């Protein structure tokens, strides 16, 4: 038998009576510590609660799973984790393997910081978009575009911060925000700036929980204390979310709608390329005033520009991009034929 038991988010005091009974009856309890920090005092209390064998294990043992599954075939085994056991995909994969090996499984669910922090901030959970992780040594391009996609939809982005149990390392929110600003300089989609409104939720569910919100320019000056921390980049804030946030969190700046100024890539392209290609066409046109054989090319370039404008207005982004691309190609060909450099 293999039990997946959630410890909850408030330490040993939040664990249910059912979970306590399961732990007392277990032959072996594996406590995984890689999803979040568990205080040493709680580990000491857990050891006293468990009557059987108690093992604090690292990520590799859960990912490997062989020892846990082998013991679960003959003994009553528990995998105990912070929060809810199935927030971690590693646990779901282990349960799937257990069932495939004809091992009976069962679950004791518990509160998760991932869901609790949304309510603690006063946000609406149904507006949470794609959740991503920020790593110290890895470029935040994927997180950047996840935020971009969420903001286009008006959704909020939860940013989980790297936790390395072996190195006793938890990424500081200030470093994560600085990482994202550096990514903006490389990607230049106008997604993030010093004025973007963000939320830092610290130690959610614990007695010293704090929630701080404000512009990135304000947050990167703040010491958020002990981890764990989570960042939320809000999208479009409903007035009830904004009102709740101002009461539930310490807002160093007024809550703001981060989605209001976000533009699709196609919109950014059209705003740049339509006037640029149109200007280039007008500049090259006089050089062909006496060249009847090029009249059709000039006309087609103009028509493609007009098509791009119409398709963009109709929301047909792919056709708009293709049309302005065709127009740009024709204009460049006309310029090169006269010995001019193509417009960039």
N, C-alpha and C positions, 0 to 999 in steps of 0.2 A: 504494500500500500504506500502511495506517495501523496502526501498532503502539500498543498501550496498555501501558505498562511501569510497574511499581511499583518505587519506590525502597526500600521497606521502612521500618522504624522506627528503624534504628540508623545512619543516615547512609550515606555512600557505601560504607563497609566491608561493609554487609549486602547490597549489590546482587549478584545472581547472575552467574555467568560468561556465561550465555546473554544476559542483559540487557546486559552490557558489550559483547558482540559485536554485538548489535543496534544499540547506540548508536554504535559505531565505524563501522558500515556505513551509517548513516542519512545521507540528504541534508540533512534538517532535523530538529532536535530542539526541541520546544516543552516547556519546563519550567513547569508551572503551580505557583503558590505560594500559592493562596488556600485550600487545604484545611488547611494547617498551615505552621508556620514551618520553613524550611530554612536551616541555617547558611550564612553567606557563604563559609566555608571549603569547604563541600561544593559550592557552586555553582562556585567556582574550579576545583576538581578535576574536576567534570563537564565544564566547558569544555575542559579539557586532554584529557579522554577522547574527546570528540566530535570527529570529523574534519570533519564537514560544518558546516552553519550551526546556530548555537545561539541560541535565543530564550527569555528568561524572560518569561512572559506573565501577564496578569492575568485575573480571572474573566470579564470581558466578552468577551475574545477566544475563550475556550473555549465560552462560552454561544452566542456568535454563530456560531462554527465555520466561517464561510465561507472564510477564508484557509486554515485547516488542511485542509478538505475539498478545496479547489481544488488545493492542492499535492499532496495524497495521490493524486489521480487520475493524476499523471504522475511523482511522485517517491516515494522511500522515506522516509516521515514517521513520527516517534515523538512521542507525547504522554506525557511523563514526569511522574509524580506521586508525592507522598509516600504511604507505606503501600501499600495495594492499590488498583489503579486503579478498581475498581468499587464502592468504598465511596461514592464521590461519584456521585450520580444524574446530575450534569451530564455525566460521562464516558459513562455508559450511553446517555444521550440522543444524544450525539455519535456513538457507535458505531452506534446504530440508524439515524441519518441517513446515515452512511457506507455501510452495507449497502444502504439504499434507493437510494443513488446509484451502486450497483454497484462500490463501492470495497472491495477485499479488506482484511479486518482480522485482526489476531492479537493475542495477549495474553501478557504475562509477569507472572504474579501474584507477590505478595510479602506479607510479614507486614503486618498492620494494627494500629495502636494500639488500635482499637476492640475487636478480639478479644483482643489480647495482654494488655490491662490487666485483663481479667476473670480470666485465669489467674494473673497477677502478684499479684492480690489474694487468690487462693485460693478464688474463687467458682466455682460450677458454671455453665457457659455456658448450659445448657439452661433455666436459671431467669431468664435475662434477658428482661425484658418490653419494652414499647415504649420506643424510644430517642428522646429529645427534645433540643432546643437551647434554651439560655437566652440571651436577648439583653438588652443593657444598657437600651435605650430602649423595650422592648416589655414590657407586662405579662405576667407568667408564668402566666396563667390556664390555658393549654393544657398547659404543663408540670406545673402543680399537679394537674390532673385526670388526666394520664397517670400521675403518681406514685400518685395515689389508686387508679386502676384496677389498677395493678401490685401495690400493697400488698394490695388486696382478694384478689388471686390468689396472694399470697405471693411475687411475683416482684420481681427487682431492677430498678432504673431507672438507666440510664446517661444522665447529663446532659452534653451537649456544650456548651462555652462559646464564646460569640461570638468569632470572629477576623476582624478587618478589616485586610486586607493594606495597603490604601491609607492607613489612619490609623495603621498599626503598633500596633494595639490588640488586646489579648487580655483578655477579661473575667476579673477576679480571682475566685477561688472564694469569697472572703468576701462579695463584692458579690452573687454569684449566690445564695448562701445567705440573705443578708439580703433579697434580692428575693423569695425564696420565702416567708420568714416574713411579709413585708408582704402577700403574696397571701393567706396563711392568715387574716390579720385581716379581709380583705374577704370571703372565701368561707366561713369558719367551719365547715368540715367536719371539723375536728379531725384533719387529715392530718399537719400539720407543727408542730413545736414546738422549743423550745431543747433538749429531751431526745432528739430523733430522732437515731439513730446514722447517720453518713454516712462516706464514704471519699473522700479526695482523692488521685488518682493524678497525679503530676507527672513530665513528661518521660519517659514510658514508653519503654523501649528504648534510652535514652541512658545514658551513664556516670554521670550525676548524678541518675538516677531516684530518686524518693522516693514512698512510699505512707504516708499518715497517715490514721488513722481515730479517730473519737470522736464524742461528742455535738456537735450544731451549736454549742452554747454554748461548747464548747472550741475548735472549729475556727475560729470567726470571730475568734479572738485570735491565730491563727498566721500568720506570713509564709511563704507557700509558694514563694517565690523565682521564678525565671524560668519562663515558660510553655513549652510548652503544659500545661494542666491539664485533668483530667476529674473530675467528681463522680459517685459511685455512691450511690444511696439503697437499701440492701439491704432486701429484704422479709423473708421467713421464712428464717432461717439454719439450714441443716443443721449438725449438730455438727461434721462434718468441715470445713465452710466456716469456722465460728467458730474451730476449732483452727488451721487453716491461716492465717487472717487474723492471729491473734495472733502467729504466727511470722514471716510474710512482711511485715507492716506494722508501723508504729509506732502502737500503740493507746494513745491517751491516756485512753481510757475502755474499759470492758468491752463487747465486742460485744453488741448487743441485738436482739431480734426486733421490727422495726418494724410487722409485720403484726398482732401480737397484739391491739392495742387499736383497730384500724381497723374501723369499722362502715359498712355500706351506707347510702345516703341514706334508703332506705325504713325501715331499722331506726331511724335517728335520728328520722325523722318519727313513727313509731309510738310511740317512747318519749316523745316530746313531746306528741303530739296525743291519744292515747287517754286518758291521765289528765286532760288539760286539758278535752276535750269531755265526758268523763264527769262531771267536777266541775261544769261549766257546766250540764249537764242536771239534776243533783241540786239545783243552786241555783235553777233556774227552775221545777222541778216543783211546789213548794208554791203557786206563783202560779196554777196551773191545777187545783187540787184540786177545785174546784167547776165546772169547765168540761168537761162530758162530750164536747163536740164536738171537743176537742183531745186526747182520750185516745189516739186512734189515732196521732196525730202523735208524742206522747210515747213510745208503745210502739215505733214505727218507728225513732225516734232511738236508743232503747236497743238495739234489734235490730241496727241498723247498727254500733254500737260493738262489740257481741259478734261480729258478722261480721268486722269489721276485725281483732279479736284472733285469731280462728280462722284467717283467711286468712294472717295474718302468721306464725302458728305453722306453717302448712303450706307456707310459702315462696312463697305466691301474692301477690307484692308489689303488682302492679298492682291486683288486686281489693281488697287491704287498704287501699291509698291511696284508691281510689274509695269504699269503704265509710265510712271515717272522714271523707271529704269530704262525703258525703251526710249523715252524722250531724251534722257541724259546721254544714252549711247549715240543717238543720231546727232545731237549737238556736238558731242566730242569728235565724231567723225568729220563733221563739217569744219570744225576748228582745225583739226590736224591736216585736212586737205588744203587749208590756206597757210599751214606752217605755224599755227598757234598751238600753245600747250593746252591740253584738256583742262577743263574746270574741275577742281577738286572740292 
